[in-house]
Amino acid sequence: MKKILCSMAFLLTTAAVSSAQQNYSDDHQINPHGERVLSKGMVAMDNSGIFVPYEFTRHAVGDNNILIEIMYSGICHSDIHHVHEDWKTESYPLVPGHEIAGWIVRIGKDVAKFKVGDYAGVGCLVNSCGSCEYCLADQEQYCETARVLTYGSPDVFHGGEMTQGGYSNNIVVSEDFAISIPEGADLTKVAPLLCAGITTYSPLMQIGVNAGDKVAIAGFGGLGHMAVQYAVALGAQVTVFDITEEKRQLALDMGASKYANVNDPQQMEGMKNYFNTIISTIPASYDVKMYVDMLAIDGSLAFVGLSANKDVPSIDIATLIFQGRRNLFCSQIGGIKETQEMLDYSVANGIYPMVEIIEPSRIEQAYKDVIDGKVHFRYVIDMSNLN
């Protein structure tokens, strides 16, 4: 049986570091001989999930760079997958974190977008080639030759050194890959928007959800509760699918019109060929066909949740052929322009994640709670308490 496997893991670029560096001119290199920045953070030294304090250095603040003092760093489920090597072999030591919010303490001489004292965030990307088809279309997350992820990624613009993320006290980033945090934003809740927010906002924008559309959100966790808020804000009639009863009232309080426990057959009745849009945020193996059956003709099912490789769901191609005119696609975060758009929209409309602020010493327990589904819905680390 042929299967479609849909994977959206944040993979390292396949181009060799030495080859990539040869493809870029000197104006892509950012002050390689300047003074490096001292940093400290919480690091995983192997795939055990144990974190310890760690001191390291970052590349110098170049002419187009900003130095952000990190205030808050969100814990994303993909951080856990990376630390535990659920997707690929990782390079340790590894400082995770790609949901970052803080304030700017230093800028390069050519920086025009920011000034010292501004609040800024960093999401999943810190650089890209800027010239491939995707970059020119403001889709840097799919850059073909030099995508640099916020952590665990060889930085081809700085000698191939491995990037380190936001479970730390600071980060150096190009102004082009920093997100301006709007005035009045709730800084304790902004960081998760730079991954969970854009990951769910983007497919809703791609599909073009309108007021009155019947929208389903599959999975009501860190991603799902953001998708619900965006769909409700767009005026959609929102149904939430999950596997427990405990989240029902939370979903209804966020504006969902219906909540269905997929383990109760009676609650699943009457929804065949019903939804215009379904956003699947499920990070585990599940029955994809069940959701395809609920799509209306020309409806769209977007996959944004990603499981460990061993649990990636699949579907028989014949199902799609004989149940035609249903659109299935995958979406990975969003480009920098769209991420800024998302953050501006979120703050203007009061759309934030539910968060629990924790100390850096609680990261290991937080990882266990996320895996067990015991958090509503996002842990955010207060980096000001980093020892």
C-alpha positions as CSV (number, residue, x, y, z in Angstrom):
1,M,0.0,0.0,0.0
2,K,1.3,3.4,-1.0
3,K,1.3,6.0,1.7
4,I,1.7,9.7,1.9
5,L,4.0,10.7,4.7
6,C,4.0,14.3,5.7
7,S,6.9,15.6,7.7
8,M,7.6,19.2,8.7
9,A,10.6,18.7,11.0
10,F,13.0,21.6,11.3
11,L,15.7,19.8,9.4
12,L,19.3,21.0,9.0
13,T,20.2,22.3,5.6
14,T,21.6,19.5,3.5
15,A,24.2,21.6,1.8
16,A,27.7,21.1,3.3
17,V,28.9,24.1,5.3
18,S,32.1,24.5,3.3
19,S,30.2,24.4,0.0
20,A,27.6,26.9,1.2
21,Q,30.2,29.4,2.4
22,Q,31.8,29.4,-1.1
23,N,28.4,30.4,-2.6
24,Y,28.1,33.7,-0.8
25,S,30.0,36.9,-1.2
26,D,31.8,38.7,1.6
27,D,28.8,41.1,2.1
28,H,26.9,38.1,3.6
29,Q,29.6,37.7,6.3
30,I,28.8,39.6,9.4
31,N,31.9,41.1,11.1
32,P,33.6,37.7,11.6
33,H,36.6,39.2,13.4
34,G,34.8,41.2,16.0
35,E,34.5,40.6,19.7
36,R,32.4,37.6,20.5
37,V,29.5,37.9,23.0
38,L,29.6,36.0,26.3
39,S,26.5,34.0,27.0
40,K,25.1,31.6,29.5
41,G,22.2,29.2,29.3
42,M,20.7,25.9,30.1
43,V,22.1,23.1,27.9
44,A,21.4,19.5,27.0
45,M,24.7,17.6,26.7
46,D,23.0,14.5,25.3
47,N,19.6,13.1,24.5
48,S,18.7,12.2,28.1
49,G,16.7,15.4,28.7
50,I,18.9,16.6,31.5
51,F,19.8,20.3,31.6
52,V,22.7,21.9,33.2
53,P,24.0,25.6,33.3
54,Y,26.4,26.4,30.4
55,E,28.6,29.2,29.4
56,F,29.5,29.8,25.8
57,T,30.0,32.6,23.2
58,R,28.1,33.9,20.3
59,H,29.3,35.6,17.2
60,A,30.1,39.3,17.4
61,V,27.5,42.0,16.9
62,G,28.0,42.9,13.3
63,D,27.0,46.0,11.4
64,N,23.4,44.7,10.7
65,N,23.0,42.8,14.0
66,I,21.2,43.4,17.2
67,L,22.0,42.0,20.7
68,I,18.8,41.0,22.6
69,E,18.8,40.4,26.3
70,I,16.3,37.5,26.6
71,M,13.5,38.0,29.1
72,Y,11.3,35.0,28.2
73,S,11.8,31.8,26.2
74,G,9.0,29.4,25.4
75,I,9.2,25.7,25.5
76,C,8.0,24.2,22.3
77,H,7.2,20.5,21.8
78,S,9.8,20.5,18.9
79,D,12.4,21.5,21.5
80,I,11.7,18.2,23.2
81,H,11.9,16.3,19.9
82,H,15.3,17.8,19.2
83,V,16.7,17.2,22.6
84,H,15.6,13.5,22.5
85,E,16.7,13.0,18.9
86,D,13.2,12.0,17.8
87,W,13.8,13.4,14.3
88,K,17.5,13.2,13.6
89,T,20.9,12.9,15.2
90,E,21.7,16.2,17.0
91,S,24.9,18.1,17.8
92,Y,25.5,18.5,21.5
93,P,25.9,20.6,23.6
94,L,22.5,21.9,22.6
95,V,20.8,25.0,24.0
96,P,17.2,24.8,22.7
97,G,14.6,27.6,22.4
98,H,13.1,29.3,19.3
99,E,10.3,31.3,21.1
100,I,12.3,34.3,22.3
101,A,11.2,37.7,23.7
102,G,13.5,40.4,25.1
103,W,14.9,43.9,24.8
104,I,17.7,45.2,22.6
105,V,20.8,46.2,24.4
106,R,23.2,46.8,21.5
107,I,22.9,47.5,17.8
108,G,25.3,47.5,14.8
109,K,26.1,50.7,13.1
110,D,23.9,50.0,10.0
111,V,20.8,48.8,11.9
112,A,17.7,50.8,10.8
113,K,14.8,48.8,12.0
114,F,15.5,48.9,15.8
115,K,17.1,51.1,18.5
116,V,18.5,50.2,21.9
117,G,15.6,49.7,24.3
118,D,13.1,48.3,21.8
119,Y,11.5,45.0,22.5
120,A,12.1,42.3,19.9
121,G,11.6,38.6,19.4
122,V,13.2,35.8,17.6
123,G,11.4,32.7,16.2
124,C,12.6,29.6,14.5
125,L,14.9,31.3,11.9
126,V,18.0,33.5,12.2
127,N,19.2,33.7,8.6
128,S,18.7,32.5,5.0
129,C,20.3,33.0,1.6
130,G,17.9,35.9,0.7
131,S,18.1,35.1,-3.0
132,C,16.4,31.7,-3.7
133,E,12.8,31.4,-4.9
134,Y,11.5,30.9,-1.4
135,C,13.4,33.8,0.1
136,L,12.3,36.2,-2.6
137,A,8.7,35.1,-1.9
138,D,9.1,35.9,1.8
139,Q,9.1,32.2,2.7
140,E,12.5,32.0,4.3
141,Q,11.5,28.9,6.3
142,Y,11.9,26.9,3.1
143,C,15.2,28.4,2.0
144,E,16.9,26.0,-0.4
145,T,20.5,26.7,0.3
146,A,21.3,28.5,3.6
147,R,18.5,28.3,6.0
148,V,19.9,28.8,9.5
149,L,17.7,27.7,12.4
150,T,17.8,29.3,15.8
151,Y,19.5,26.4,17.4
152,G,21.2,23.2,16.5
153,S,22.0,24.5,13.0
154,P,25.3,25.1,11.2
155,D,25.5,28.9,10.7
156,V,27.1,29.1,7.2
157,F,27.4,32.9,7.6
158,H,29.7,32.5,10.7
159,G,32.1,29.8,10.0
160,G,29.7,27.0,10.3
161,E,29.4,27.2,14.1
162,M,26.3,25.6,15.6
163,T,23.6,28.0,16.6
164,Q,22.4,28.0,20.2
165,G,18.9,29.0,21.2
166,G,16.8,30.9,23.7
167,Y,17.2,29.0,26.9
168,S,19.9,31.6,27.5
169,N,20.5,35.2,28.6
170,N,21.1,36.8,25.2
171,I,21.1,36.2,21.4
172,V,22.7,38.0,18.5
173,V,20.6,38.1,15.3
174,S,20.4,40.0,12.0
175,E,17.8,42.8,12.2
176,D,16.1,41.2,9.2
177,F,15.3,38.1,11.3
178,A,14.1,39.9,14.4
179,I,10.4,40.5,15.0
180,S,9.4,43.9,16.5
181,I,7.2,43.4,19.5
182,P,4.3,46.0,19.4
183,E,3.9,48.5,22.2
184,G,1.6,47.3,24.9
185,A,2.2,43.6,24.2
186,D,2.1,41.2,27.2
187,L,5.7,40.2,27.2
188,T,5.1,37.2,29.4
189,K,3.0,35.7,26.6
190,V,4.6,36.9,23.4
191,A,7.4,34.3,23.0
192,P,5.2,31.3,22.1
193,L,3.5,33.4,19.4
194,L,6.8,33.3,17.4
195,C,6.3,29.5,16.9
196,A,2.9,28.3,18.0
197,G,1.2,31.5,16.8
198,I,2.7,31.7,13.3
199,T,2.4,27.9,12.9
200,T,-1.4,28.1,13.2
201,Y,-2.0,31.6,11.8
202,S,-0.2,30.9,8.5
203,P,-2.4,28.0,7.2
204,L,-5.5,29.8,8.1
205,M,-4.3,32.7,6.0
206,Q,-3.2,30.4,3.2
207,I,-6.7,28.8,3.1
208,G,-8.4,32.1,3.4
209,V,-10.9,31.4,6.2
210,N,-13.9,33.6,6.2
211,A,-16.7,34.5,8.6
212,G,-19.2,31.7,8.8
213,D,-16.8,29.0,7.6
214,K,-17.0,25.7,9.4
215,V,-13.5,25.1,10.8
216,A,-12.3,22.2,12.9
217,I,-9.1,22.1,15.0
218,A,-7.8,18.6,15.7
219,G,-5.8,18.5,18.9
220,F,-6.3,21.1,21.6
221,G,-2.8,21.7,23.0
222,G,-0.1,24.3,22.5
223,L,-0.8,24.7,18.8
224,G,-4.5,23.9,18.9
225,H,-5.5,26.5,21.4
226,M,-3.9,29.2,19.3
227,A,-5.6,27.9,16.1
228,V,-9.0,28.1,17.9
229,Q,-8.4,31.7,18.8
230,Y,-7.4,32.8,15.3
231,A,-10.3,30.9,13.7
232,V,-12.8,32.5,16.1
233,A,-11.3,35.9,15.5
234,L,-11.9,35.4,11.8
235,G,-15.6,34.7,12.5
236,A,-15.5,31.0,11.8
237,Q,-17.8,28.4,13.4
238,V,-15.1,26.4,15.3
239,T,-15.3,22.7,16.4
240,V,-12.5,21.3,18.5
241,F,-11.5,17.6,18.5
242,D,-9.4,16.1,21.3
243,I,-9.1,12.8,23.2
244,T,-10.2,13.9,26.7
245,E,-13.1,15.7,28.4
246,E,-11.0,17.9,30.6
247,K,-10.4,20.5,28.0
248,R,-14.0,20.9,26.9
249,Q,-14.8,24.0,28.9
250,L,-11.5,25.7,28.0
251,A,-12.3,25.3,24.3
252,L,-15.8,26.7,24.7
253,D,-14.5,29.6,26.7
254,M,-12.1,30.5,23.9
255,G,-15.1,30.7,21.5
256,A,-15.4,27.2,20.0
257,S,-19.0,26.4,19.3
258,K,-18.5,22.6,19.7
259,Y,-16.1,20.2,21.4
260,A,-16.0,16.5,20.4
261,N,-14.2,13.8,22.2
262,V,-12.9,11.5,19.4
263,N,-13.1,8.5,21.7
264,D,-16.9,8.8,22.0
265,P,-18.6,7.6,18.8
266,Q,-21.8,9.5,19.6
267,Q,-20.0,12.8,19.7
268,M,-18.5,12.1,16.2
269,E,-21.9,11.6,14.5
270,G,-23.2,14.0,11.8
271,M,-19.9,15.5,10.6
272,K,-19.2,13.7,7.4
273,N,-18.5,16.1,4.5
274,Y,-19.0,19.0,6.9
275,F,-16.0,21.2,7.4
276,N,-14.5,23.8,5.0
277,T,-11.2,23.7,6.9
278,I,-9.5,21.4,9.3
279,I,-6.2,22.3,11.0
280,S,-4.5,19.2,12.4
281,T,-2.1,20.0,15.3
282,I,-1.9,16.4,16.5
283,P,1.7,15.5,17.5
284,A,1.1,11.7,17.5
285,S,0.0,8.8,15.3
286,Y,-3.7,9.1,14.4
287,D,-6.3,8.2,11.8
288,V,-6.0,10.8,9.1
289,K,-8.8,9.3,7.0
290,M,-11.3,10.2,9.8
291,Y,-10.6,13.8,9.2
292,V,-10.5,13.5,5.4
293,D,-14.0,12.0,5.7
294,M,-15.2,15.2,7.5
295,L,-14.0,17.6,4.8
296,A,-16.6,19.2,2.6
297,I,-16.0,19.1,-1.2
298,D,-13.0,21.3,-2.0
299,G,-12.3,21.5,1.8
300,S,-8.7,21.8,3.1
301,L,-6.9,19.8,5.7
302,A,-3.6,21.4,6.9
303,F,-1.1,19.4,8.9
304,V,1.0,21.5,11.3
305,G,1.5,19.0,14.2
306,L,4.6,16.8,13.9
307,S,5.2,13.6,15.8
308,A,8.4,11.7,16.4
309,N,9.5,9.8,13.3
310,K,8.2,6.5,14.6
311,D,4.7,7.9,15.0
312,V,4.2,9.9,11.8
313,P,0.7,9.2,10.5
314,S,-0.1,8.1,7.0
315,I,-3.0,7.7,4.6
316,D,-3.7,5.4,1.6
317,I,-3.5,7.2,-1.7
318,A,-6.6,5.4,-2.9
319,T,-8.6,7.2,-0.1
320,L,-7.7,10.5,-1.7
321,I,-8.4,9.4,-5.3
322,F,-11.8,7.9,-4.6
323,Q,-12.8,10.7,-2.2
324,G,-11.6,13.5,-4.6
325,R,-11.6,17.2,-4.4
326,R,-10.3,17.4,-0.9
327,N,-7.1,19.4,-0.4
328,L,-4.4,18.2,1.9
329,F,-1.2,20.2,2.6
330,C,1.5,20.8,5.1
331,S,2.6,24.1,6.6
332,Q,5.8,25.0,8.4
333,I,5.8,28.1,10.6
334,G,5.9,31.2,8.3
335,G,8.3,33.7,6.8
336,I,9.6,36.7,8.7
337,K,7.1,39.2,7.0
338,E,4.1,37.0,7.9
339,T,5.4,36.4,11.4
340,Q,5.5,40.1,12.0
341,E,2.0,40.4,10.6
342,M,0.8,37.6,12.9
343,L,2.3,39.3,16.0
344,D,0.8,42.6,15.2
345,Y,-2.6,41.0,14.6
346,S,-2.3,38.9,17.8
347,V,-1.5,41.9,20.0
348,A,-4.1,44.1,18.4
349,N,-6.8,41.5,18.9
350,G,-5.6,40.3,22.4
351,I,-4.8,36.8,21.1
352,Y,-2.2,35.1,23.4
353,P,-1.3,31.6,24.5
354,M,-2.2,30.4,28.0
355,V,1.1,30.2,29.7
356,E,2.7,29.1,32.9
357,I,5.9,31.0,33.8
358,I,8.7,28.8,35.3
359,E,12.2,29.1,36.5
360,P,15.1,27.6,34.4
361,S,15.5,24.9,37.0
362,R,12.1,23.5,36.1
363,I,12.9,22.8,32.5
364,E,13.3,19.0,32.9
365,Q,9.9,18.7,34.8
366,A,8.3,20.9,32.2
367,Y,9.5,18.6,29.4
368,K,7.9,15.6,31.2
369,D,4.6,17.6,31.7
370,V,4.5,18.5,28.0
371,I,5.0,14.9,26.9
372,D,2.2,13.8,29.4
373,G,-0.1,16.6,28.2
374,K,-0.2,18.1,31.7
375,V,0.3,21.8,30.7
376,H,-2.4,24.3,29.8
377,F,-0.9,25.2,27.3
378,R,2.6,26.6,27.1
379,Y,5.5,26.8,29.5
380,V,7.5,30.0,29.3
381,I,10.9,30.3,31.1
382,D,11.7,33.5,32.9
383,M,15.3,33.9,31.8
384,S,15.9,36.7,34.3
385,N,16.3,34.0,36.9
386,L,19.1,32.2,35.1
387,N,21.9,31.5,37.5
